[in-house]
């Protein structure tokens, strides 16, 4: 899943693809590099981010989705949003997947919108909102609590009419988690991969990679400097149960996965 943020303030690539032309070119480049899904988002959910007005978010993503459809992008498009009005507008432009970091809890109308559209849905675990989630995240047992939380949200989505076969689950690396929480979840992905839905991992370029990847006391800055560490996490996640990797660096991740597959079993992903 290639990340396409059409925002001014996303943590790693904010502002790079704010024009429709730049965004469309990047989407096609990621597809050519091997992305199976393009995930388009118009609202940053980085730590501390404030909600974007619905009309503004629609104004960011819909011109891009319209242009992607007009130019004939063939890979599925995912809309990364918490708002049902944005989701419905995106579905009308051909988005086939909803990626909701609130797992359908932010907007009471979102579950019905997704069920009515018949789209696939990614439900992510988060503790708190983007504005507050990193202030003091706390768990008794992070793996068990995230597992149980995802299972509950999957059950709620099914009860709302969303086809169980169209649901994927994301443990929400970095969303209300400390560095230690993130590592515990990544070490225990098999415990999450048994919930009856494909597992999504989105760790690309996140803060814990910068903290661990640089010299002691000198974390790596946001952006491409965190790409090698992101590849290491992606390979680990793929080997331990993840079926969808949400990444900034598509070509590099695809190459790494191909080599891992060849070394493991002589195949290709």
C-alpha positions as CSV (number, residue, x, y, z in Angstrom):
1,X,0.0,0.0,0.0
2,X,1.7,3.2,-1.2
3,X,1.1,6.3,0.9
4,X,-0.2,9.4,-1.0
5,X,-0.6,12.2,1.5
6,X,-2.2,15.3,-0.1
7,X,-1.7,17.4,3.0
8,X,0.5,20.3,4.0
9,X,1.5,18.8,7.4
10,X,1.9,15.0,7.3
11,X,4.9,14.0,9.4
12,X,7.1,12.7,6.6
13,X,5.9,14.0,3.3
14,X,3.6,16.9,4.1
15,X,3.4,19.4,1.2
16,X,5.1,17.3,-1.4
17,X,2.0,16.2,-3.3
18,X,-0.5,19.0,-2.6
19,X,-1.2,19.7,-6.3
20,X,-3.3,17.2,-8.2
21,X,-0.7,16.8,-10.9
22,X,2.1,16.1,-8.4
23,X,-0.1,13.7,-6.5
24,X,-1.2,11.8,-9.6
25,X,2.3,11.5,-10.9
26,X,3.4,10.1,-7.6
27,X,0.5,7.6,-7.5
28,X,1.4,6.3,-11.0
29,X,5.1,6.1,-10.0
30,X,4.2,4.0,-6.9
31,X,2.0,1.7,-9.0
32,X,4.7,1.2,-11.5
33,X,7.1,0.4,-8.7
34,X,4.8,-2.4,-7.5
35,X,2.2,-0.9,-5.2
36,X,-1.0,-3.0,-5.1
37,X,-3.0,-0.2,-3.4
38,X,-2.7,3.6,-3.4
39,X,-3.8,5.1,-0.1
40,X,-4.9,8.7,-0.5
41,X,-5.3,10.9,2.6
42,X,-6.2,14.6,3.0
43,X,-6.0,14.9,6.8
44,X,-2.8,14.4,8.8
45,X,-3.2,12.1,11.8
46,X,0.3,12.6,13.1
47,X,0.7,13.1,16.9
48,X,-0.7,16.5,17.8
49,X,-2.6,17.0,14.6
50,X,-5.9,18.8,14.7
51,X,-9.0,17.8,12.7
52,X,-9.3,19.3,9.2
53,X,-12.8,20.7,8.3
54,X,-14.7,18.2,6.1
55,X,-15.0,20.6,3.2
56,X,-11.3,21.3,3.2
57,X,-10.5,17.5,3.3
58,X,-12.9,16.9,0.4
59,X,-11.3,19.7,-1.5
60,X,-7.8,18.1,-1.1
61,X,-8.7,14.5,-2.0
62,X,-11.5,14.6,-4.6
63,X,-9.6,16.4,-7.4
64,X,-6.8,13.8,-7.0
65,X,-9.2,10.8,-7.1
66,X,-11.0,12.3,-10.1
67,X,-7.7,12.8,-11.9
68,X,-6.5,9.3,-11.0
69,X,-9.7,7.8,-12.5
70,X,-9.5,10.0,-15.6
71,X,-5.9,8.9,-16.2
72,X,-6.9,5.2,-15.8
73,X,-5.1,4.1,-12.7
74,X,-5.8,0.4,-12.4
75,X,-4.7,-0.5,-8.9
76,X,-7.3,-0.1,-6.1
77,X,-7.5,3.2,-4.3
78,X,-8.0,3.5,-0.6
79,X,-9.3,6.6,1.1
80,X,-7.7,7.4,4.4
81,X,-10.3,9.3,6.3
82,X,-12.4,9.3,9.6
83,X,-15.3,11.3,8.1
84,X,-18.3,9.7,6.3
85,X,-18.9,12.7,4.0
86,X,-15.3,12.4,2.7
87,X,-15.6,8.7,2.4
88,X,-18.8,8.9,0.4
89,X,-17.4,11.5,-2.0
90,X,-14.3,9.2,-2.4
91,X,-16.4,6.2,-3.1
92,X,-18.2,8.1,-5.8
93,X,-14.9,8.7,-7.4
94,X,-13.9,5.1,-7.4
95,X,-12.2,4.5,-4.1
96,X,-12.7,0.8,-3.2
97,X,-11.2,0.7,0.3
98,X,-11.8,2.7,3.4
99,X,-8.8,3.1,5.7
100,X,-10.2,4.6,9.0
101,X,-7.7,5.2,11.8
102,X,-10.6,5.5,14.2
103,X,-12.0,2.1,13.3
104,X,-15.4,3.6,12.6
105,X,-15.7,5.4,16.0
106,X,-15.0,9.0,15.0
107,X,-18.0,9.5,12.8
108,X,-21.2,7.6,13.8
109,X,-22.3,7.6,10.1
110,X,-19.1,5.9,8.8
111,X,-20.1,2.3,9.3
112,X,-23.3,2.7,7.4
113,X,-21.5,4.6,4.6
114,X,-19.0,1.8,4.2
115,X,-21.6,-1.0,4.4
116,X,-23.8,0.7,1.8
117,X,-20.9,1.2,-0.6
118,X,-19.8,-2.4,-0.2
119,X,-16.1,-1.4,0.1
120,X,-13.3,-3.1,1.9
121,X,-12.5,-1.6,5.2
122,X,-9.3,-1.3,7.3
123,X,-9.9,-0.8,11.0
124,X,-7.0,0.5,13.0
125,X,-6.4,0.5,16.8
126,X,-5.7,3.8,18.4
127,X,-5.6,5.0,22.0
128,X,-6.9,8.6,22.1
129,X,-7.1,11.0,19.2
130,X,-4.2,12.4,17.1
131,X,-4.2,15.5,19.3
132,X,-3.8,13.5,22.5
133,X,-2.6,10.0,21.7
134,X,1.1,10.5,22.5
135,X,0.7,12.5,25.7
136,X,0.7,9.4,28.0
137,X,-0.2,6.2,26.3
138,X,-0.6,3.4,28.8
139,X,-1.6,-0.3,28.7
140,X,-1.5,-3.2,31.1
141,X,-0.8,-5.7,28.3
142,X,-0.5,-3.8,25.0
143,X,-0.7,-7.0,22.8
144,X,-3.7,-8.4,24.5
145,X,-5.5,-5.0,24.7
146,X,-4.9,-4.2,21.0
147,X,-5.9,-7.7,20.0
148,X,-9.1,-7.5,22.0
149,X,-9.8,-3.9,20.8
150,X,-9.4,-4.9,17.1
151,X,-11.6,-8.0,17.6
152,X,-14.3,-5.8,19.1
153,X,-14.2,-3.3,16.3
154,X,-14.3,-6.1,13.7
155,X,-17.4,-7.5,15.4
156,X,-19.0,-4.0,15.4
157,X,-18.3,-3.5,11.7
158,X,-19.9,-6.9,10.9
159,X,-22.9,-6.0,13.0
160,X,-23.2,-2.8,11.0
161,X,-23.5,-4.7,7.8
162,X,-19.9,-4.8,6.6
163,X,-18.9,-8.1,5.0
164,X,-16.4,-9.9,7.2
165,X,-14.4,-11.0,4.2
166,X,-13.8,-7.3,3.4
167,X,-12.3,-6.3,6.7
168,X,-8.6,-5.9,7.5
169,X,-7.1,-4.9,10.8
170,X,-4.2,-2.6,11.7
171,X,-2.6,-2.5,15.2
172,X,-1.9,1.2,14.8
173,X,1.8,1.4,15.3
174,X,2.6,4.9,16.7
175,X,-1.1,5.7,17.5
176,X,-1.2,6.0,21.2
177,X,1.8,3.8,21.7
178,X,5.3,4.3,23.1
179,X,8.4,3.0,21.5
180,X,8.2,0.0,23.8
181,X,4.6,-0.6,22.9
182,X,5.4,-0.5,19.2
183,X,8.2,-3.0,19.6
184,X,6.0,-5.4,21.7
185,X,3.3,-5.3,19.0
186,X,5.7,-5.9,16.2
187,X,7.4,-8.8,18.1
188,X,4.0,-10.4,18.6
189,X,2.3,-9.9,15.3
190,X,1.3,-13.6,15.1
191,X,-0.9,-13.0,18.1
192,X,-2.8,-10.4,16.1
193,X,-2.8,-12.3,12.8
194,X,-5.2,-14.9,14.2
195,X,-8.2,-12.6,14.4
196,X,-9.8,-13.7,11.2
197,X,-8.8,-10.8,9.0
198,X,-5.7,-9.7,7.0
199,X,-3.2,-7.8,9.1
200,X,-2.1,-4.3,8.0
201,X,1.1,-2.8,9.4
202,X,1.9,0.9,8.8
203,X,5.3,1.6,10.5
204,X,7.0,3.4,7.6
205,X,9.3,6.3,8.7
206,X,7.6,6.6,12.1
207,X,9.2,8.1,15.2
208,X,10.4,4.9,16.8
209,X,12.4,4.1,13.7
210,X,14.1,7.4,13.9
211,X,14.8,6.9,17.6
212,X,16.3,3.4,17.2
213,X,17.9,3.9,13.8
214,X,20.3,6.8,14.7
215,X,23.2,7.0,17.0
216,X,22.4,7.2,20.8
217,X,20.9,10.6,21.5
218,X,20.7,11.6,17.9
219,X,17.4,10.3,16.4
220,X,17.1,10.3,12.6
221,X,15.0,13.2,11.2
222,X,11.6,12.7,9.5
223,X,11.8,11.6,5.9
224,X,13.9,9.4,3.7
225,X,16.7,9.0,6.4
226,X,14.3,6.5,8.0
227,X,13.9,4.4,4.9
228,X,16.4,1.7,5.7
229,X,14.9,1.1,9.2
230,X,11.4,1.1,7.6
231,X,12.6,-1.7,5.3
232,X,13.8,-3.8,8.3
233,X,10.4,-3.4,10.0
234,X,8.5,-4.2,6.8
235,X,10.5,-7.4,6.2
236,X,9.9,-8.4,9.8
237,X,6.2,-7.7,9.6
238,X,5.8,-9.6,6.3
239,X,7.5,-12.6,7.8
240,X,5.4,-12.6,10.9
241,X,1.9,-12.3,9.6
242,X,1.3,-8.9,7.9
243,X,-0.5,-9.1,4.6
244,X,-0.6,-5.4,3.8
245,X,2.3,-3.0,4.3
246,X,1.5,0.7,4.2
247,X,4.8,2.4,3.1
248,X,6.3,5.6,1.7
249,X,9.1,3.8,-0.1
250,X,7.4,1.4,-2.5
251,X,10.2,0.5,-4.9
252,X,12.6,-0.2,-2.1
253,X,10.1,-2.3,-0.1
254,X,9.1,-4.3,-3.1
255,X,12.7,-5.1,-3.9
256,X,13.4,-6.1,-0.3
257,X,10.3,-8.4,-0.2
258,X,11.3,-10.1,-3.4
259,X,14.8,-10.9,-2.0
260,X,13.4,-12.1,1.2
261,X,10.9,-14.4,-0.6
262,X,13.7,-15.7,-2.8
263,X,15.9,-16.4,0.2
264,X,13.1,-18.0,2.2
265,X,11.5,-20.3,-0.3
266,X,12.6,-19.6,-3.8
267,X,9.5,-17.7,-4.6
268,X,8.4,-14.1,-5.2
269,X,5.8,-12.1,-3.3
